[in-house]
Each structure stands twice: as structure tokens, then as C-alpha cells.
Amino acid sequence: MAASSVDNKFALVAEGGLQVLIDLALSQDEGVRGYAIEGISELLTIKSIQNEFVEIGGVSTLMFTLHSSDQHIVKESLMAICQLCQENEDVMINVLGENGMDDLCHVINTCKLDCVRLVAGIFLDVSFSDTLRVELLNNRKHVVVFERMIKSKDVVTQQLSLQTLEMLALSNPTHVTKHPSITNALISCIMSTSDVQVKTIAAKLLVYFAEDDETIGEVIKDEGNLREVLLILVTKPGQHYAVGCRQDHTRHGRQ
């Protein structure tokens, strides 16, 4: 289907092909399901088809396939979700749905790196939404997932998750500071990474906790850690990485 012309894709949709692919994506046969998801992902490169896909309930099918044991199916589903979520808040609402965050967190907990990167990118897209970003840390299970991403050995995952938290903090610091356990993850990644961007964003996030009377103790309890944070902030003043990076995650996920 990748080689098909745009006209052929529209013709396929006009003949009910999109609904057929959605139905096949729920097949018990993993091979059939995989081909169907690949077809859906290819069709969703066209904006108008994206709208129809959402209208006929296709998003719920993609979220269901995130629980597949086949990593290829999960990755293809995430690629399709990434295409849908780019700057489209209505689709994000459908993606998060009743259990959407839990579905995405399931990927973080069970899937390989390329899938984790894609989910981290989806979270970053959601963080740009004034109405939806609060859903990202709305329970302890979601907070634990972010702590895991922050402490990941993969720099891309760290960068995307930290950028997401920075967007939350910029909109309202309490979105982040009401979860003091995040400070341990931030300190851990600062002390273990050599990536300047990761260190800088993590240090800036710790400042939000230091400015909060209820969480400052978590930041200053270790003098060595505090010195490291201060050195980062002094040597890299005023840098801000969150804005302008939201388009990079699909590329990282394809690696």
C-alpha cells in the first residue's frame, strides 16, 4: 500500500476499505492484524482520512492493539497514533479516553525501546494541550511511569519525558511538585547521565521543587546532589528546550 497513489487510497476508503482494515485489526490472527495496522498507518498519512478514521471509532481499535504481544503491531499502532495526535486536540481526547493513559503506560512497562520512545513523544504532544496535560500525572501509576522514563538509559526517552514535565511545570508548577517522588528520579538522572540537555532540564525541574515549601527538603537533603544541580544551572543559564522539539519523536521511534 505504501506505493499506492493518493487517488487509490481515497478509492479504497470510498469502497469501505478503512472499516474493513479496522475490523481486520481486531483479528485473532496476529499476521492479519499486523497487515491491517500497516494499511491503516499508511492511509492515515492523509489528513482527511484521519478525520474519517476518528469518526468511525478507529482510535479505540488502535488503543486495543497496544496490548498485542507482537512488538511490530504495537509499533505500527503507535506510529498511527502519533500521526493522529500531531496538533489535534480532539484526537488526543479520543486517544486518552477512559483508559488511554493506562494503555500507553502498558507500552512503557512491557515493550521495547522504539515503542517507549514513541509513547514518550505522544506524552509530549499531550503536554501542549491546556486541557489535557493534567491527565499525564493524574494518578500514582502514571507518575511511576514518568519516573521510569526519566531514569531510562536511553537519552531520547529521557529528553522527551523531561520536556513533557517541563511543559507541565511551565503551565502550573504544582502539576509536577505535588509528586515529590519525582525528585529522586531527577537527581538520579542528573548524576548518571552525561547528556547536557537531560542534565539541564532535570536541574531546572528540581528548582520548581526547591521553590515549594513542602518539597524543598527532597532537593537539599543531599549536599553533593545540590552542588551538582547548582553547577549545572550556573554553567547553562537560561536555556529552554521544551518548545520546538515536539516533532522529533516519530523520527526517533523509527530508529
N, C-alpha and C positions, 0 to 999 in steps of 0.2 A: 504493500500500500504506500510505502514511502515514496515510490517513484510515480505514483498516480498524480495526475494533474488536479488542480483545484476544481475544475469542472466535474471531473469524475467523482471527487469526494462529495461535492454538492449533490450529484446524481444519486450516489449511494445513500445519502441521508434522505433525499426526497422519496426514495423507494422503501423507506423504513429500515434501512441498514443500521442506523445508530441504535435503535431499540433492539434489534437482533443482537448486536455486539454486546449491549448491556446485559441481555439475557444470557448470552454465552459466557460472559464474565463470571456468572454465578454457577457455571457448570461444575460438576463433581470431578470432571477430568481436568487435571492441572494443565495438560498440554493445550486443551481447548481454551481454558481460561487465560492462559498466557498469550495465545494468539489474539484473543478478543481484546485484552487490555492493550496490547501493542497497537491494534487497529484503532481503538478509542483514542489512545495517546496521539496517534498521527492525525486523526480527524480534528482533535482539539487544538491543532495549530491554527485553525481558522476561527476567528472571533465569533462570528455569527453562529457557528456550530456549537461553540462553547455555551452560548445562551440557551440554545435548544436542549443541549445536554443537561443543563441545570434544571430547566423547566420540566423535563420528563423524569426527574429524580435520579439522574445518573450518579450524582455525588455520593449518595448512600451506598451505591454499589462499589465505588472506589474505596470508600472507608472500610467496607466489609472485607475487601480483598487484602487489606493491610495485615490481616491475621493469617494469610496464607503461609504455609511452611516453605514455599518456593520463593527464595530471595529475589529472583528475577521478576516475578509477578509483583512483589511488594515494590521493587524499584520502579517498574513501569507505572504502577498506580501512583506512586509519589511524584513521578515526573508529570503525570497528567494533572495531579492536584496542584503542583507548582504553577503550571500554565494557567490554571483556572484562578488561582489566588492572586496573581500579579495585579496589584492595584484594583482589585474588585472586591469591595467590602461585602456586597451581597453574597458572593460565592463563599467568602470566608465564614459568613454566618452559617451557611449550609455545611461547610466542612467541619466547623466546631460542633454544630448541632447539639444533641443531648449528650453524646458520648465521644464526640470528635477528639477532644483533648486526650481522653483515655486511649483512643485508637492510635493516636500519634505517639503517645508516651510508650505504648506497647512496642512500637517500632524501635524506639530508643533502647528499650530494655532487652530486645531479643534479636535485633538484626545487625547486619554488618555495617562497616564504616560508611560506604557510599550512601546507604539508606539513612543513616543517622545524620549525615551532612544535609541531606535533602529536608529532613524534618526540622533541623535547626534553622534552615533557610525559610521554611514555612512559618516558623515561630517569629522570625524577624519580620516577615511581611505582616503578620498579625499585629506586631508591636506598633506599626504605623497607623493602626486604626484607633481612633479616640474611644470608640465604644467597645471594642473587642479586646484590647490589650489586657484589661483586668482579668480576663479568663485564663491568662497564661499561668498565673500563680494562685489560682483560687482554692487550692487545697494542698495538703502536705505531700501527696503523691506527685503532684506536678513540680513542687519545689525540689523534691529529691531528684527528679529527672534533670532539672537545670543544674543542680549541684554535680551530678554525674557528668554532664556535658562540660561544665567548667573545668573539671578535673581530668577530662579526657586527655589522652596522649596525642590526640590529633589536633594540630593547631587550628585548622579550618573550623572544626566543631567548636573549639574554644572561642575563636573570634566571633562566630555567628551568635553563639549563646550570650556572650558578654555584650555584644552590640544590642541584642534584644533587651537585656536587663538595663542597659544604659538608656534605651528609649523609654522604658517604663519609669526609670528614676527621673528622667527629664520631665516627664509629664506629671508625675507625682511621686516624690521620694518614698512615701510610705508604702507604695506598691511593692517596693523591694525591702525596705528597712523593717517591715513587720515580720520578716522571716530572718531572724538573727543567725540561724544556722548557715546561711549563705556566706557569712563572713569567713567561716572555716574553709569553704571551698575556694573563695577568692584568695585567701592567704596561701593556701596550698598551691594554687596555680602560679601565683607570683614567685614563690620560692622554687618551683620546679621547672618553669619554662624559661627558654632563652629568647622567646619571641617578644620583641619590643612592644608591638601593638597589644598583645594579650596582657603584658605587664601593666601597660599604661591604663587601659580601660579598667582592669581589675582594681588598680590603685585608686582610680577616680571613683569607682563604686564604693570602695571602702570609706572614702571621705563622707559619703552620704550617711553611712552607719556611724562615723565618728561625730557627725553633727547632731545625731539623735541621742538624747539623754539616756534612753533605755537600751541602746545598743553600743554606746561608745566603749563600754567595758570589754566587749568582744574584740575590739580593734587594738586596744592598748595593753591587753593582758600579757603580751609577749614583746619585750622591748626590742629584740632583734628583728622581729617582723615589722614593727612600727618603723624602725630605722630604714628598712628596705623600702617600705612604701613611701616614706618621705623623700628618699633619694630619687625614686622614680618620678615623683611629682615635681621635684626641683629640676631635674635634668630634662624632662619632657613637658614643660609647661604649656597649657592652653591648647593641646592637641585634642581634636574631637573626631572620632572615627565612625560614629553611628550613621550619619546621613551620607547617602550616596553609595552604599555598599549592598543594598538590598537586591540588586540584580545579579550578583555574582554567584549565588548559591546553587543555581541549576548547573552552572558550568562545573563547579566543584563536585557536584553529585554525579556528574558523568565520568569522572576520572576513574 
